[in-house]
Amino acid sequence: MDDVNWRSIPEPFAREANARLLAALKEHGSHAALFVVGNNVDNETGRKILQSWSDAGHLIGNHTFSHQNYDRTDQKLFAQDILRCEPIVNDLPGFRKFFRFPMLREGNTAAKRDFMRTFLRDHGYRIGHVTVDTSDWYYDARLRQRLEKEPSFDLSRYRQPYLDHMWECTTHYDGLARKVLGHTVPHTLLVHYNLLNSLFLGDLLELYRGKEWTLIDAAQAFSDPLFTREPHTVPAGESLIWALARETGRFDRELRYPGEDEVYERQRLDRLGL
């Protein structure tokens, strides 16, 4: 779960959002990885949120201080932004040196890609790769925009389209993994700390159980050797499965770039009147 952008969650939902997210994970016995944008949590409310996740046994990771797109940022300034986030999280018992790139952008040149991989290794970090990329952030943005225009809007109308989207992404990337690697993998699912997931994360986890998928802790997933792979792709990043497929040169027709983006979901939500 990325960002911890608690300020984006409107009232009155913000009051219970953190508790709802933690309760959904607890109910399903799951320990997630919370990748923290330092600027979002360098305050009293943010620190309380981080402490509650750490106390609940969730992994805490680094997601930079200011959430810049690495492809558009000077590499040395980006490295400093990673280090700027670290003091905010490194005293939490749940903190582990996992780093996730904002927007999953790992460098638009080989030089930038390799610079950052060396920097992360030198500072004891591993990349907290995503295998199943999603556009939950876009569904959330549309939901909040609708709520601003219509405060009485029935938010439950987003539930099924959201679940359908997440399952579609899951089956796509799992199918791609089976084609590229010859087997399934311990998947890591991209979700964000937002209104949408505070409402429907429990439903999503129940969906996976109903499809006979096993929910595992983030730390267990990241222990798989898969997550040490370093695909030689440029631009670098996206889903790890996407990058491994791109590296082979055999699946280009099945890969869209950039990965899960609003352009792929806009028409669907427009048709549904959402």
PyMOL commands that set and color helices and strands:
alter all, ss='L'
color gray80, all
select helices_A, chain A and resi 6-8+14-27+38-41+44-55+70-72+75-89+102-104+110-122+136-149+155-181+195-210+218-222+225-228+240-248+252-254+262-271
alter helices_A, ss='H'
color red, helices_A
select strands_A, chain A and resi 2-3+33-36+59-62+95-99+126-127
alter strands_A, ss='S'
color yellow, strands_A
deselect
rebuild
show_as cartoon
